[in-house]
């Protein structure tokens, strides 16, 4: 589909420079020990099975915005950026370069999301398929479209609805909310150790920008292990502006 757009533009405006911007590009600095899976190495060589990461433009944008907010050069900062929306991911950024991220070979890995399961024991997937007589396509749909907050709460993938139900002591809504926050804490804690400390933890996207109660809970937990000087920021993301900026910079380099 993306290639069709490129071919179409080439036919209509052949002299215009085109730039393809990949959401995974920001993660090319992740080291092999972080992006490799403990599978037979041949699957990486033959099929490229490894962690790629997603939401890269969002994480890159808020990292740069955080540096401006902190009035420090990005190459002097250690950051944990949390993109929390219907899709969720967390990235560890060391002096402007990503060194790990929660999403993997696909966006399914990592945090609990609106309809995606996030991290799960693969053997549990095989077990469910056998017990329910599910095909690969059906299981893929369950993991990506019927799991996550929706699957646990059984009411919605929308955090606003889940919080409203949780206030009324809906047991599954409360469980979904606790699981969501718990998984975020796990990744922040892991990346804090990997980075060897952080200057700021940044929250963005629909949930990250609009749920101060959730951020406050996370902040209180973080300050049990992090110095009080560690900043906790909520910064609106602008992936479109990041894409436009990267495209502009790329075109300028090409034309030199």
C-alpha positions as CSV (number, residue, x, y, z in Angstrom):
1,X,0.0,0.0,0.0
2,X,2.8,2.5,0.9
3,X,4.7,1.5,-2.2
4,X,1.6,2.2,-4.4
5,X,1.6,5.7,-3.0
6,X,5.2,6.2,-3.9
7,X,4.7,4.9,-7.4
8,X,1.7,7.0,-7.9
9,X,3.5,10.2,-6.8
10,X,6.4,9.4,-9.1
11,X,4.1,9.2,-12.1
12,X,2.2,12.4,-11.3
13,X,5.1,14.6,-10.0
14,X,8.3,12.7,-11.1
15,X,10.7,15.6,-10.3
16,X,9.7,15.9,-6.7
17,X,12.0,14.3,-4.1
18,X,10.1,11.7,-2.0
19,X,11.1,10.6,1.5
20,X,9.9,7.5,3.2
21,X,9.9,7.9,7.0
22,X,9.9,4.7,9.0
23,X,8.6,4.7,12.6
24,X,11.3,2.2,13.4
25,X,14.2,4.4,12.3
26,X,14.8,5.9,15.8
27,X,15.6,2.5,17.1
28,X,18.6,1.8,14.8
29,X,20.9,2.7,17.8
30,X,19.6,-0.2,20.0
31,X,22.5,-2.6,20.6
32,X,22.3,-6.3,19.5
33,X,22.0,-7.6,23.0
34,X,18.8,-5.6,23.4
35,X,17.2,-6.1,20.0
36,X,18.0,-9.8,19.5
37,X,15.6,-12.6,20.7
38,X,17.0,-15.8,22.3
39,X,15.9,-17.9,19.3
40,X,18.1,-19.9,16.9
41,X,20.3,-17.2,15.3
42,X,19.4,-18.5,11.8
43,X,15.9,-16.9,12.1
44,X,17.5,-13.5,12.5
45,X,19.8,-14.1,9.5
46,X,17.2,-15.6,7.2
47,X,14.0,-13.7,8.2
48,X,15.2,-10.6,10.1
49,X,13.4,-11.7,13.3
50,X,14.4,-9.1,16.0
51,X,13.1,-6.2,18.0
52,X,12.3,-3.2,15.7
53,X,10.2,-1.0,17.9
54,X,7.5,1.5,16.9
55,X,6.2,5.0,17.9
56,X,9.8,6.2,17.1
57,X,8.8,9.6,15.8
58,X,6.7,10.2,18.9
59,X,9.5,9.2,21.3
60,X,12.1,11.3,19.3
61,X,9.8,14.3,19.4
62,X,9.1,14.3,23.1
63,X,12.8,13.6,23.9
64,X,13.7,16.8,22.0
65,X,10.9,18.7,23.6
66,X,12.0,17.5,27.1
67,X,15.5,18.7,26.5
68,X,14.1,22.2,25.6
69,X,11.9,22.1,28.7
70,X,14.8,21.1,30.9
71,X,17.1,23.7,29.2
72,X,19.8,21.1,28.6
73,X,21.3,19.5,25.5
74,X,19.7,16.3,24.5
75,X,23.1,14.6,24.3
76,X,23.6,15.3,28.0
77,X,20.4,13.7,29.2
78,X,19.1,10.2,30.1
79,X,15.4,9.9,29.5
80,X,12.6,7.4,29.7
81,X,9.8,8.3,27.4
82,X,6.3,6.8,27.7
83,X,3.9,6.9,24.8
84,X,0.6,5.9,26.4
85,X,-2.4,5.8,24.1
86,X,-4.5,3.0,22.5
87,X,-1.0,1.7,21.5
88,X,1.6,2.0,24.2
89,X,5.4,1.9,24.3
90,X,8.3,3.0,26.5
91,X,11.8,3.9,25.3
92,X,15.1,4.3,27.1
93,X,17.1,7.2,25.6
94,X,20.7,7.7,26.5
95,X,22.0,11.1,25.3
96,X,19.6,11.3,22.4
97,X,20.0,7.7,21.3
98,X,17.5,5.0,21.9
99,X,19.0,1.9,23.6
100,X,15.9,-0.1,24.2
101,X,12.1,0.0,23.7
102,X,9.2,-2.1,24.8
103,X,7.6,-2.9,21.4
104,X,9.3,-5.6,19.4
105,X,9.2,-7.4,16.1
106,X,5.6,-6.1,15.9
107,X,3.7,-3.6,18.1
108,X,2.2,-6.5,20.1
109,X,5.1,-6.8,22.5
110,X,5.5,-4.8,25.7
111,X,2.9,-2.9,27.6
112,X,-0.8,-3.7,28.0
113,X,-2.6,-1.6,25.4
114,X,-6.1,-0.8,24.3
115,X,-6.7,-4.0,22.5
116,X,-3.2,-5.6,22.4
117,X,-2.1,-8.1,25.1
118,X,1.5,-6.9,25.4
119,X,4.0,-9.4,26.9
120,X,2.7,-12.9,27.2
121,X,4.1,-16.4,27.5
122,X,4.0,-17.9,24.0
123,X,3.1,-21.3,25.4
124,X,-0.1,-19.8,26.8
125,X,-1.0,-18.8,23.2
126,X,-0.4,-22.4,21.9
127,X,-2.4,-23.7,24.8
128,X,-5.4,-21.5,24.1
129,X,-5.3,-22.3,20.4
130,X,-5.4,-26.0,21.2
131,X,-8.2,-25.8,23.7
132,X,-10.3,-23.4,21.6
133,X,-9.5,-24.9,18.2
134,X,-8.3,-21.5,16.9
135,X,-6.5,-20.9,13.7
136,X,-3.4,-18.6,13.5
137,X,-5.5,-15.8,12.0
138,X,-8.0,-16.1,14.7
139,X,-5.4,-16.0,17.5
140,X,-3.7,-13.1,15.8
141,X,-7.0,-11.2,15.9
142,X,-7.5,-12.1,19.6
143,X,-4.0,-10.9,20.6
144,X,-4.2,-7.6,18.6
145,X,-7.9,-6.7,18.6
146,X,-9.6,-8.4,21.5
147,X,-7.1,-8.3,24.4
148,X,-5.4,-5.6,26.4
149,X,-7.7,-3.3,28.4
150,X,-10.7,-4.4,26.4
151,X,-10.0,-8.1,26.9
152,X,-9.5,-7.8,30.7
153,X,-12.2,-5.2,31.5
154,X,-14.8,-6.6,29.1
155,X,-16.2,-3.1,28.8
156,X,-13.9,-0.9,26.7
157,X,-10.4,-0.2,25.4
158,X,-11.0,3.5,26.3
159,X,-9.2,4.5,29.5
160,X,-12.0,7.1,30.3
161,X,-14.6,4.4,30.3
162,X,-12.5,2.0,32.3
163,X,-11.8,4.7,35.0
164,X,-15.5,5.5,35.2
165,X,-16.3,1.9,35.7
166,X,-13.5,1.5,38.2
167,X,-15.0,4.3,40.3
168,X,-18.1,2.2,40.5
169,X,-16.1,-0.7,41.8
170,X,-16.4,-2.7,38.6
171,X,-14.0,-5.6,39.5
172,X,-12.7,-6.2,36.0
173,X,-12.2,-2.5,35.2
174,X,-10.2,-2.1,38.4
175,X,-8.1,-5.2,37.5
176,X,-7.5,-3.8,34.0
177,X,-6.4,-0.4,35.4
178,X,-4.1,-2.0,38.0
179,X,-2.5,-4.3,35.4
180,X,-2.0,-1.4,33.0
181,X,-0.2,0.7,35.7
182,X,1.8,-2.3,37.0
183,X,3.3,-3.1,33.5
184,X,4.3,0.6,33.1
185,X,6.1,0.5,36.4
186,X,7.9,-2.7,35.4
187,X,9.4,-1.2,32.3
188,X,10.3,2.2,33.9
189,X,12.1,0.3,36.7
190,X,14.0,-1.9,34.2
191,X,15.0,1.1,32.0
192,X,16.0,3.1,35.1
193,X,18.6,0.3,35.9
194,X,19.6,-0.1,32.3
195,X,20.3,3.7,31.9
196,X,22.0,3.9,35.3
197,X,19.6,6.7,36.4
198,X,17.5,9.2,34.6
199,X,17.1,12.9,34.3
200,X,13.4,12.8,33.4
201,X,10.5,10.5,32.8
202,X,8.3,11.8,30.0
203,X,4.6,10.9,29.4
204,X,2.8,11.6,26.2
205,X,-0.1,10.5,23.9
206,X,-3.8,10.2,24.8
207,X,-3.5,8.6,28.2
208,X,-0.1,10.0,29.0
209,X,-1.2,13.6,28.4
210,X,-4.7,13.5,29.8
211,X,-4.7,11.4,33.0
212,X,-2.8,13.3,35.8
213,X,-4.2,10.8,38.4
214,X,-2.4,7.9,36.7
215,X,0.8,9.9,36.3
216,X,0.6,11.0,39.9
217,X,0.4,7.3,41.0
218,X,3.4,6.4,38.8
219,X,5.3,9.5,40.1
220,X,4.8,8.5,43.7
221,X,6.0,5.0,43.0
222,X,9.0,6.3,41.0
223,X,10.2,8.6,43.8
224,X,10.6,5.6,46.1
225,X,13.6,4.6,44.0
226,X,14.5,7.7,42.1
227,X,16.0,11.0,43.4
228,X,13.5,13.8,43.8
229,X,15.5,15.8,41.3
230,X,14.3,13.4,38.6
231,X,11.7,15.3,36.6
232,X,8.4,13.9,35.6
233,X,6.9,15.6,32.5
234,X,3.8,15.4,30.5
235,X,4.5,16.7,26.9
236,X,2.0,16.6,24.0
237,X,3.5,14.6,21.1
238,X,3.5,15.9,17.5
239,X,4.5,13.0,15.2
240,X,3.4,14.9,12.1
241,X,5.8,17.8,12.9
242,X,8.6,15.3,13.7
243,X,8.1,13.6,10.3
244,X,8.0,16.9,8.5
245,X,11.2,18.0,10.3
246,X,13.0,14.8,9.5
247,X,11.8,14.9,5.9
248,X,13.0,18.5,5.5
249,X,16.4,17.7,6.9
250,X,16.7,14.6,4.6
251,X,15.8,16.6,1.5
252,X,18.3,19.3,2.4
253,X,21.1,16.7,2.8
254,X,20.1,15.1,-0.6
255,X,20.2,18.4,-2.4
256,X,23.6,19.5,-1.1
